[in-house]
Amino acid sequence: MQTLAVDIASTFVDDAAALVTGFGRALLRLAMAPVDRIANACDVAGVLTERRATFRMWRASRARARHDGRRFSLLGRLNPFRHLAHLT
């Protein structure tokens, strides 16, 4: 009985965290839309396109590493600067 209660509680916490993350991403996308439009209009040399391609490759390699059994630490997932990790 205790495991059922723990499973329900952990599922609720996971769902709540996903909901908050989704709302945060939606708000961030809404706030950054004007800046993104200006940046895309000013991108003459194609730097943003190259950066997006690099980020997609980095994310795919990270997903592949996760699939291979390596896990990223909890601190890496909670780090507020993790979205800037692909920048060099």
C-alpha distances in whole Angstrom, upper triangle without the diagonal:
4,5,5,7,9,10,11,13,14,16,17,19,20,21,23,25,26,27,29,30,32,33,35,36,38,39,41,42,44,45,47,48,52,52,51,53,56,55,55,59,60,59,62,61,58,56,53,53,53,50,48,49,48,45,44,45,43,40,40,40,37,35,37,36,32,32,34,31,32,30,31,30,28,31,33,31,31,35,37,40,38,40,43,42,44,48,50
4,5,5,6,9,10,11,12,14,15,16,18,20,21,22,24,26,27,28,30,32,33,35,36,38,39,40,42,43,45,46,50,50,49,52,54,53,53,57,58,57,60,59,56,54,51,51,51,48,46,47,46,43,42,43,41,38,38,39,35,33,35,34,30,31,32,29,30,28,29,27,25,28,30,28,28,32,34,37,35,37,40,40,42,45,47
4,5,5,6,8,10,10,12,14,15,16,18,20,21,22,24,26,27,28,30,31,32,34,36,37,38,40,42,43,44,48,48,47,49,52,51,51,54,56,54,57,57,53,51,48,48,48,45,43,44,43,40,39,40,38,34,35,35,32,30,32,31,27,27,29,26,27,25,26,25,23,26,28,26,26,30,32,35,33,35,38,37,39,42,45
4,5,5,6,9,10,10,12,14,15,16,18,20,21,22,24,26,27,29,30,31,33,35,36,37,39,40,42,43,47,47,46,48,51,50,50,53,55,53,57,56,53,51,48,48,48,45,43,44,43,40,39,40,38,35,35,36,33,30,32,32,28,28,30,27,28,26,27,26,24,28,29,27,27,31,33,35,33,35,38,38,40,43,45
4,5,5,6,9,10,11,12,14,15,16,18,20,21,23,24,26,27,28,30,32,33,34,36,37,39,40,42,45,45,45,47,50,49,49,53,54,53,56,56,53,51,48,48,48,45,43,44,43,40,39,40,38,35,36,36,33,31,33,33,29,29,31,28,29,27,27,26,24,27,28,26,26,29,31,34,33,34,37,37,39,42,45
4,5,5,6,8,10,10,12,14,15,16,18,20,21,22,24,26,27,28,30,32,33,34,36,37,38,40,44,43,43,46,48,47,47,51,52,51,54,53,50,48,45,45,45,42,40,41,40,37,36,37,35,32,33,33,30,28,30,29,26,26,28,25,26,23,24,22,20,23,25,22,23,26,28,31,29,31,34,34,36,39,42
4,5,5,6,9,10,10,12,14,15,16,18,20,21,22,24,26,27,28,30,31,33,34,36,37,39,42,42,41,44,46,45,45,49,50,49,52,51,48,46,43,43,43,40,38,39,38,35,34,35,33,30,30,31,28,26,28,27,23,24,26,23,24,22,23,22,20,23,24,22,22,26,28,30,28,30,33,33,35,38,40
4,6,5,6,9,10,10,12,14,15,16,18,20,21,22,24,26,27,29,30,31,33,35,36,37,41,41,40,43,45,44,45,48,49,48,52,51,48,46,43,43,44,41,38,39,39,35,34,36,34,31,32,33,30,27,30,29,26,26,28,26,27,24,25,24,21,24,26,23,23,27,28,31,29,30,34,34,36,39,41
4,5,5,6,9,10,10,12,14,15,17,18,20,21,22,24,26,27,28,30,32,33,34,36,39,39,39,42,44,43,44,47,48,47,51,50,47,45,42,42,43,40,38,39,38,35,34,36,33,30,31,32,29,27,30,29,25,26,29,26,26,23,23,22,19,22,24,21,20,24,25,29,27,29,32,32,34,37,40
4,5,5,6,8,10,10,12,14,15,16,18,20,21,22,24,26,27,28,30,31,32,34,38,37,37,40,42,41,41,45,46,45,48,48,44,42,39,39,40,37,34,36,35,31,31,32,30,27,28,29,25,24,26,25,22,23,25,22,23,20,20,19,16,19,20,17,17,21,23,26,24,26,29,29,31,34,36
4,5,5,6,8,10,10,12,14,15,16,18,20,21,22,24,26,27,29,30,31,33,36,36,35,38,41,40,40,43,44,43,47,46,43,41,38,38,38,36,33,34,34,30,29,31,29,26,27,28,25,23,25,25,21,22,25,23,23,20,21,20,17,20,21,18,19,22,23,26,24,25,29,29,31,34,37
4,5,5,6,9,10,10,12,14,15,16,18,20,21,23,24,26,27,28,30,31,35,35,34,37,40,39,39,42,44,43,47,47,43,42,38,38,39,36,34,35,35,31,31,33,31,27,29,30,27,25,28,28,24,25,28,26,26,23,22,22,19,21,22,19,19,22,23,26,25,25,29,29,31,34,37
4,5,5,6,9,10,11,12,14,15,16,18,20,21,22,24,26,27,28,30,33,33,33,36,38,37,38,41,42,41,45,45,41,39,36,37,37,34,32,34,33,29,29,31,29,25,27,28,25,23,26,26,22,24,26,24,24,20,20,19,15,18,19,16,15,19,20,23,22,23,26,26,29,31,34
4,5,5,6,9,10,10,12,14,15,16,18,20,21,22,24,26,27,28,32,32,31,34,36,35,35,39,40,39,42,42,39,37,33,34,34,31,29,30,30,26,26,27,25,22,23,25,21,20,23,23,19,20,23,21,21,18,17,17,14,16,17,14,14,17,18,21,19,20,24,24,26,29,32
4,5,5,6,9,10,10,12,14,15,16,18,20,21,23,24,25,27,30,31,30,32,35,34,34,38,39,38,42,42,38,37,33,33,34,32,29,30,30,27,26,28,27,23,24,26,23,21,24,25,21,22,25,24,24,21,20,20,17,19,20,16,16,20,20,23,21,21,25,26,27,30,33
4,5,5,6,9,10,11,12,14,15,17,18,20,21,22,24,26,29,29,29,31,34,33,34,37,38,38,41,42,39,37,33,34,35,32,29,31,31,27,27,29,28,24,26,28,25,23,27,27,23,25,28,26,26,22,21,20,17,19,20,16,15,18,18,21,20,21,24,25,27,30,33
4,5,5,6,9,10,10,12,14,15,16,18,20,21,22,24,27,27,27,30,32,31,32,35,36,35,39,39,36,34,30,31,32,29,26,28,28,24,24,26,24,21,23,25,21,20,24,24,20,22,25,23,23,19,18,17,14,15,16,12,11,15,15,18,17,17,21,22,24,26,29
4,6,5,6,9,10,10,12,14,15,16,18,20,21,22,26,26,25,28,30,29,30,33,34,33,37,37,34,32,28,29,30,27,24,26,26,22,22,24,22,19,21,23,20,18,22,22,19,21,24,23,22,19,18,18,15,17,17,13,13,16,16,18,17,17,20,21,23,25,29
4,5,5,6,9,10,11,12,14,15,17,18,20,21,25,25,24,27,29,29,29,32,34,34,37,37,34,33,29,30,31,28,26,28,28,24,24,27,25,22,24,26,23,22,25,26,23,24,27,26,26,23,21,21,18,20,20,16,15,18,17,20,19,18,22,23,25,27,31
4,5,5,6,9,10,11,12,14,15,16,18,20,23,23,23,26,28,28,28,31,33,32,36,36,34,32,28,29,30,27,25,27,27,24,24,27,25,22,24,26,23,22,26,26,23,25,28,27,26,23,21,20,17,18,18,14,13,16,14,17,17,17,20,22,24,25,29
4,6,5,6,9,10,10,12,14,15,16,18,21,21,21,24,26,25,26,29,30,29,33,33,30,28,25,26,27,24,21,24,24,20,20,23,21,18,21,23,20,19,23,23,20,22,25,24,23,20,18,18,15,16,15,12,11,13,12,15,14,13,17,18,20,22,25
4,5,5,6,9,10,11,12,14,15,16,20,20,19,22,25,24,24,27,29,28,32,32,29,28,24,25,26,24,21,23,24,20,20,23,22,18,21,23,21,20,23,24,22,23,27,26,25,22,21,21,19,19,18,15,15,17,15,17,16,15,18,20,21,23,27
4,5,5,6,8,10,11,12,14,15,19,19,19,21,24,24,24,27,29,29,32,33,30,29,25,26,28,25,23,25,26,22,22,26,24,21,24,26,24,23,27,27,25,27,30,29,28,25,23,23,21,21,20,17,16,18,16,18,18,16,20,22,23,24,28
4,5,5,6,9,10,10,12,14,17,17,17,20,22,22,23,26,27,27,30,31,28,27,23,24,26,23,21,24,24,20,21,24,22,20,23,25,22,22,26,26,24,26,29,29,27,24,22,21,19,19,18,15,14,15,12,14,15,13,16,19,20,21,25
4,5,5,6,8,10,10,12,15,15,15,17,20,19,20,23,24,24,27,28,25,24,20,21,23,20,17,20,21,17,18,21,20,17,20,22,20,20,23,24,22,24,28,27,26,23,21,21,19,19,18,15,15,15,13,14,14,12,15,17,18,19,23
4,5,5,6,9,10,11,14,15,14,16,19,19,20,22,24,24,28,29,26,25,21,22,24,22,19,22,23,20,20,23,23,20,22,25,23,23,26,27,25,27,30,30,29,27,24,25,23,23,22,19,18,19,16,18,17,15,18,20,21,22,26
4,5,5,6,9,10,13,14,14,16,18,19,20,22,24,24,28,29,27,25,22,23,25,23,21,24,25,21,22,25,24,22,25,27,25,25,29,30,28,30,33,33,31,28,26,26,24,23,22,19,18,19,16,17,18,15,18,21,22,22,26
4,5,5,6,8,11,11,11,14,16,16,17,20,21,21,25,26,24,22,18,20,22,19,17,21,21,18,19,23,21,20,23,25,23,23,27,28,26,28,31,31,29,27,24,24,22,22,20,18,17,17,13,14,15,12,14,18,18,19,22
4,5,5,6,9,10,9,12,14,14,15,17,19,19,23,24,21,20,17,18,20,18,16,19,20,17,18,21,21,19,22,24,23,23,26,27,26,28,31,31,30,28,25,26,25,24,22,20,19,19,16,16,17,13,15,18,18,19,23
4,6,5,8,10,10,12,14,15,16,18,20,21,24,26,23,23,19,20,23,21,19,22,24,21,21,25,25,23,25,28,27,26,30,31,30,32,35,35,34,31,29,29,27,27,25,23,22,22,19,19,20,17,19,22,22,22,26
4,6,7,8,10,11,13,14,16,17,19,20,23,25,23,22,19,21,23,21,19,23,24,21,22,26,25,23,26,29,27,28,31,32,31,33,36,36,34,32,29,29,27,26,25,23,22,21,17,18,19,16,17,21,21,21,24
4,6,5,6,9,10,10,12,14,15,16,20,21,19,18,15,17,19,17,16,19,20,18,19,23,22,21,24,26,25,26,29,30,29,31,34,35,33,30,28,28,27,26,24,22,21,20,17,16,17,14,15,19,18,18,21
4,5,5,6,9,10,11,12,14,15,19,21,19,18,15,16,19,18,16,19,21,19,20,23,23,22,25,27,26,27,30,31,31,32,35,36,35,32,30,31,30,29,26,25,24,23,20,20,20,17,18,21,20,20,23
4,5,5,6,9,10,11,12,14,18,20,19,18,15,17,20,19,18,21,23,21,22,26,26,25,28,30,29,30,33,34,34,36,39,39,38,36,33,34,33,31,29,27,27,26,22,22,23,19,20,23,22,21,24
4,5,5,6,9,10,11,12,16,18,16,16,13,15,18,16,16,19,20,19,21,24,24,23,26,28,27,29,32,32,32,34,37,38,36,34,31,32,31,29,27,26,25,24,20,19,20,17,17,20,19,18,21
4,5,5,6,8,10,10,14,16,14,13,10,12,15,13,13,16,18,16,17,21,21,20,23,25,25,26,29,30,30,32,34,35,34,32,29,31,30,29,26,25,25,23,20,19,19,16,16,19,18,17,20
4,5,5,6,9,10,13,16,14,14,12,13,17,16,15,18,20,19,20,23,24,23,26,28,28,29,32,33,33,35,37,39,37,35,33,34,34,32,30,28,29,27,24,23,23,20,20,23,21,20,23
4,6,5,6,9,12,14,14,14,12,14,17,16,16,19,21,20,22,25,25,25,28,30,30,31,34,35,35,37,39,40,39,37,34,36,35,33,31,30,30,28,25,23,24,21,20,23,22,20,22
4,5,5,6,10,12,11,10,8,11,14,13,13,16,17,17,19,22,22,22,25,27,27,28,31,32,32,34,36,38,36,34,32,33,33,31,28,28,28,26,23,21,22,18,17,20,18,16,19
4,5,5,8,11,9,10,7,9,12,12,12,15,17,16,18,20,21,22,24,26,26,27,30,31,32,33,36,37,36,34,32,34,34,33,30,29,29,27,25,23,23,19,19,21,19,18,20
4,6,8,11,11,12,11,12,15,15,15,18,20,20,21,24,25,25,27,30,30,31,33,35,36,37,39,41,39,38,36,38,37,36,33,32,33,31,28,26,26,23,22,25,22,21,23
4,6,9,9,10,10,12,14,15,16,18,20,20,22,24,25,26,28,30,30,32,34,35,36,38,40,41,39,38,36,37,37,36,33,32,33,30,28,25,26,22,21,24,21,19,21
4,6,6,7,7,9,11,11,13,15,16,17,19,21,22,23,25,26,27,29,31,32,33,35,37,38,37,36,33,35,36,34,31,31,31,29,27,24,24,21,19,22,19,17,18
4,6,8,9,10,12,14,15,16,18,19,21,22,24,25,27,28,30,31,33,34,36,37,39,41,39,38,36,38,39,37,34,34,35,32,30,27,27,24,22,24,21,19,20
4,6,8,9,9,12,14,14,16,18,19,20,22,23,25,26,28,29,31,32,34,35,36,39,37,36,34,37,37,36,32,33,34,31,30,26,26,23,21,23,20,18,18
4,6,5,6,9,10,11,13,14,16,17,19,20,22,23,25,26,27,29,31,32,33,35,34,34,32,34,35,34,30,30,31,29,27,25,24,21,19,20,17,16,17
4,5,5,6,9,10,11,12,14,15,16,18,20,21,22,24,26,27,28,30,31,33,31,31,29,31,32,30,27,27,29,26,24,21,21,18,16,17,14,12,13
4,5,5,6,9,10,10,12,14,15,16,18,20,21,22,24,25,27,28,30,32,30,29,27,29,30,28,25,25,26,24,22,19,19,15,14,16,13,12,13
4,5,5,6,9,10,11,13,14,15,17,19,20,21,23,24,26,27,29,31,29,29,27,30,30,30,26,26,27,26,24,21,20,17,16,17,14,13,15
4,5,5,6,9,10,11,12,14,15,17,18,20,21,23,24,26,27,29,28,27,26,28,30,29,25,25,27,25,24,21,19,17,15,16,12,12,13
4,5,5,6,9,10,10,12,14,15,16,18,20,21,22,24,26,27,25,25,23,25,26,25,21,22,23,21,20,17,16,13,12,12,9,8,10
4,5,5,6,9,10,10,12,14,15,16,18,20,21,22,24,26,24,24,22,25,25,25,21,21,23,21,20,17,16,12,12,13,10,10,13
4,5,5,6,9,10,11,12,14,15,17,18,20,21,23,25,24,24,22,25,26,26,22,22,24,23,22,20,18,15,15,14,11,12,14
4,5,5,6,9,10,11,12,14,15,16,18,20,21,23,21,21,20,23,24,24,20,20,23,21,20,18,15,13,12,11,8,9,11
4,5,5,6,9,10,10,12,14,15,16,18,20,21,20,19,17,20,21,21,17,17,19,18,17,15,12,10,10,9,6,8,11
4,5,5,6,9,10,10,12,14,15,16,18,20,19,19,18,21,22,22,18,18,21,20,19,17,15,12,13,12,9,12,15
4,5,5,6,9,10,10,12,14,15,16,19,18,18,17,21,22,23,19,19,22,21,21,19,16,14,14,13,10,13,14
4,5,5,6,9,10,10,12,14,15,17,15,15,14,17,19,19,15,16,19,17,18,16,12,11,12,9,7,10,12
4,5,5,6,9,10,10,12,14,16,14,14,13,16,17,18,14,14,17,16,17,15,12,11,12,10,9,12,15
4,5,5,6,9,10,10,12,15,14,14,14,18,19,20,17,16,20,20,21,19,15,14,16,14,12,15,17
4,5,5,6,9,10,10,13,12,13,13,16,19,19,16,16,20,19,21,19,15,15,16,13,12,15,16
4,5,5,6,9,10,11,9,10,9,13,15,16,12,13,16,16,18,16,13,13,14,12,11,15,16
4,5,5,6,9,10,10,10,10,14,16,17,14,13,17,18,19,18,15,15,17,15,14,18,20
4,5,5,6,9,9,11,12,16,18,20,17,17,20,21,23,21,18,18,19,17,16,20,21
4,5,5,7,6,8,9,13,16,17,14,15,19,19,21,20,16,17,19,16,16,19,20
4,5,5,5,6,8,11,13,16,13,13,17,18,20,20,16,17,19,16,17,20,22
4,5,7,9,11,15,17,19,17,16,20,21,24,23,19,20,22,20,19,23,25
4,6,9,12,15,18,20,18,18,22,23,25,25,21,22,24,21,21,24,25
4,6,10,13,15,18,16,16,20,21,24,24,20,22,24,21,21,25,26
4,7,10,13,15,13,14,17,18,21,21,17,19,21,18,19,22,23
4,6,9,12,10,11,14,15,18,18,15,17,19,16,18,21,23
4,7,8,6,7,11,12,15,15,11,14,16,13,15,18,20
4,5,5,7,9,10,14,14,12,15,17,14,17,20,21
4,5,5,6,9,12,14,12,15,17,15,18,21,23
4,5,5,6,10,11,10,13,15,14,17,19,21
4,6,5,9,9,7,10,12,10,13,16,17
4,6,8,10,7,10,12,12,14,17,19
4,6,9,8,11,13,13,16,18,20
4,5,5,9,10,10,14,15,17
4,6,7,9,10,14,14,17
4,5,5,7,10,11,13
4,5,5,8,10,13
4,6,7,9,12
4,6,6,9
4,6,8
4,6
4
